[in-house]
Amino acid sequence: MKSLSLSMIGDFFDYEMKIVPFLRRMPNLTELTLDIYSKRLTSIIGGKQIHDDIIVHMSQLQTFNFHVTTESVLSQAIQNLTKEDVQRTFTNVKYENADCILVKNNVLVTCHVFSLPFMFDRLRCIDSTFPSITFQRVTFLELYDSTSLTFEVFVRIARCFPVLKIFHFCSLKPLLMSRNELEFDDDQQESYSAIEFPYLTSLQIYYSDPYYVQLFLTKAKIRLPHLEKLTVGYNFFVAATNNFTRKTTRNTCANVKMLHIDEINECSTELYNYFPIAAFCFDRIHNFLGDAQPNFFD
């Protein structure tokens, strides 16, 4: 075998005792694509470990595309870890053309290390510190942040993820945009710079300031021409649309084909009118952060 593509979601044992020994039995590989998500206790997987565990055992390797994500409990050993520390692990390593994303909260550290250009279509659990490079193949993105975000962050997302189709988003801190900037209609659109996600079909917003919901549904700020599925908490949505009376968010909602909101006791006629062609799903929203995650940002 000369070429191998391998994906894994597992823990420390799976990586150390299964993946590494398996790859070491393939010294003649010339092309390797590796996508790993590993949960560990007190450490992250960096460039030196990838080199020592894998690369040094493959003398014929010519092409190595990798995305290795480590999710680790925040401990004293890594609480002061920086992005620069992670990047230095690729110094004097054969495949130095790499970058990283380091996400910290009060409980977990999530570290992504990846080769450039990024060759994968999914990117989970990042924050707004992602590098300003083009993720040309990413169609599925999960982003959560513990800080208040500006409109410029979403400009960067639209620019860096040009083919994005599914976007999951969470930020517990308020949007840094004045109410007046959100409260203009489509007739005023030419006075403002709108961004567009031309391929986005599914948007899910969790535990976020209602102004984020309003921002995404205000066509004069963010255009979502192919949005088909919207997932949002009911109370957040009521606030974002001013109890289904806000005109600036109505146009985007009118084209949605599937609305998923959490369970409510009674559904108003105004909600159905706001989504005239949508099918409705009233069920608990299973967020990508896990039930306990919002407390991480306290």
N, C-alpha and C positions, 0 to 999 in steps of 0.2 A: 504494500500500500504506500502510495506516494503523497496522497492528499487526504486530509481529515478535517471535518467540521464537527465540533462538539459543544453541546450546551448542558449546563447543570445548575440546578437550584438545590442547595443542600447546606450541610454544616461543615465544621472543621474536619470531622472524621471522614466525610465523603470526599473532601478535597485531598487530604493527606494520605488516606488509606486506599482510595479507589482511583481518583483521577490521576494523581502523580504517578503511581506504579504502572497504571495502564499506559500512559504516554511514554514512559521510559522503555517500554517494550517495543517502541516504534522508532528506532534510531534513524531509519532511512527516509523519514518523511521529508518532503521538500516544501510542502505547503500545509499550514495549520491555521485553522480558525477556531478561536476559543471564546466562549461566552459563559462566564461563571458567576454565580451569585452565592456567596458563602457566608454563613453566620458563624462568628467566632466569639471567643470570650474576652480576650484582652489585647488583640493585635489586629493589624491589617496586612493585606497582601500587597507588597510593593514591587518595584522593578527588580531589585536584587533577588527577592525570593522567587519571582517568576524565572529569572535567569538561572538561579541555582537549581530550582526544582525541575525545569523543563528544557530551556534553551541549550544549556551546556551538554545535555545528553542527546542532542540532535544535530550532528555535525553537517548533515546535508540540507538543513532547513534554509530555504531561500525566502519564503513569504510567510510572515507571522502576523495575523490579524487577531487582536485580543481585546476583550472587555471583561475585566475582573472587578466585581463589586464585593466589598467586604462590609458586612453589618456587624458591629461589635458594641458590646456594652461599654459605656463611657467609664473608663477606669483611670487611675492615677498614671498608669503607664502611657496613655495616649491622650490625656485631657489637654495637653499643650501642643499636640501635633498640629502642624500647619501644612498648607498646600505646598509650600516650598520644601518642607521636609520630605513629603512624598515624592515630589519631582526629583529631588536629589538621589532617590533610590535608583533612578535610571542612569545616573552618571557612570560612565565606563561600562555600560551594558551595550551589547551588540545592537539592540533595537531601541535606540534613544529617542526616536521620533514618536513621542508619547505625551499625553497630558493627563490631568486628573481633575476630579471634582470631589471636594471634601465637605460633608454636611454634618453639622453637630447640633444636638439639642441637649436637654438636661439629662437624657438617659442614654442615647445612642450616638454612635459615630458611624456614618456611612461613607465609605471611600470607594470611588470609581477610578480605576486606572485603565487607560485604553490607548491603543495604537492610533496613529493618524495616517490617512484620513479615517474617520469613524465609519466602520463598515457594517453596522448593525441597525436594525429597524425599531428597537425598543430601548427606552431609557427611563428607568424607574428611580423614584426617590432622590431627585436632585433639588437644589434650591437656586436662588437667583444669582449665585456666584459662578454659574457655569461659564466657561471660557467663550469669548466672542469669536467662535469659529463656525463654519457651516457644517451642520449635521445633515448631510445631503440625503441620507437614507432613513432617518428617523420618522416613523409615522405614528408612534405611540409614545406619549410623554406624560410622566407624573412629576409634578413639581409642588413642593410644599416649602413654606418659608416662615421663619419666626420673626421677621421684621416687617415693617410697613413698606409696601411697594409703591413705586411711582408708575406712571403710564409708560415711561421709558423702558421699564423692564419688559413690558409686553411688546414694545417695538422691537427689542432685542430678540424676544422669542420668535416673533414673526419672521425676522431676518435670518436667524440662526437655524430655524427649523422650517424650511420652505415647503416641505411636502407633508406637514403634520396633518393627520387624520383624526386622531383620538387624543384628547387633552384632559387630564385629571389635575385639578388644581385645589390648593388649600393655603390660606394665609389667615392666621387669627388676628393679626394686627390690621388697623384701619388702612384703607387706601389713601395715599397721599395725593389727593386731587380734590379741588374745591367743588362744592356742590354746583356752583355756577358753571363750571366746565362741563359737567354732565348734563345740565338742564338746557340743552339747545336742541332744536329739531332738525330734520333733514334739509330744510330749506336754507339753513345756515351752514351746511356742510362744507361749502367751498372755503369758508373762513378758517377751517381747522384741518389738521393733517390726520386723516383716518388711516388705519392700518388694516390689512386684510389677511385672513387665513383662507386661501382659496380652496383648499382641499379638506378642511375640517368638517367632519360629519357628526362627531360625537363630543359633547362637552359636559364634564362633570365637575361641579364645584362643591366642596365640602367645608363646613365649619368656617366660613369666610364672612367678612364684613359684607352686608348687602350691597354696598357700593361697588364691590367687585362684580357681583351679578349684574347690576345695572350697567356697569361699564361694558361688559361683554355683549349685552343685549342692545346697547345704543349704537345703531347702525352708523351714525355720523362719527363715531370714534373707532369702532371695531366692526369690520364687515365680515360676516360669516355666510357667504352666498350659498353654501351647500350643507348648512347645519340641518341634520335630520333628527338627532336624539339629544335631549337636554335632561340632565340629572341634577337636581338641586333640592335643598331642604325647603319645605313649604313655607315656613315662617320667614326665611331669608328671601324667598321669592316674592312673598306678599309685600315685604318692606321695599324690595328693589323696584317693584312695579307700582308702588303706592296703592296697594289693594286693587291692582288690575285696572288702574285709571291712567297710568303714565303713557303718553303717546309716543315718546321717544324710544321705548322698548317694544312697542307693539309690532312693528314691522318684522323684526327678526323672529319673534314668537309666532307670528302668523304662518310661517313657513315650516315650523317644526312638525315632524311626523310622529315622534314618540316623546312623551313627557313622563319622566320618572320622578316622582316626589314621594317623600315619606308618608306614612299612614296618617290620615286625618279623619276626624269624626264626621265632618260634613263638607261637601264640596260645593262651592258657590257657582252660580250660573256665569258669573263674570270670568271665572277661570276657563270654562269651556269656550266662552266667546273669545278669549284672548288667544286660544289655540284652536282655531276653527277646523283644522284638518288633522289634528294630532290624535293618536291613540294614547290612552292614559294607563300608567302603572302606579298604583298606590301601594307601596311596600317599603319596608325598611331599607335605607340606603346603606349598602355595605361599602364603607370607604376603604381606600387603599392604605390608610395609615394605621388601621386597627382601632378598636374601641377606646384604648387607653391613650392613643397618640396625642389628642389635643392637650392633655395635661403636661406633655413634654415641654410646651412652650410657656408655661406659667413662670 
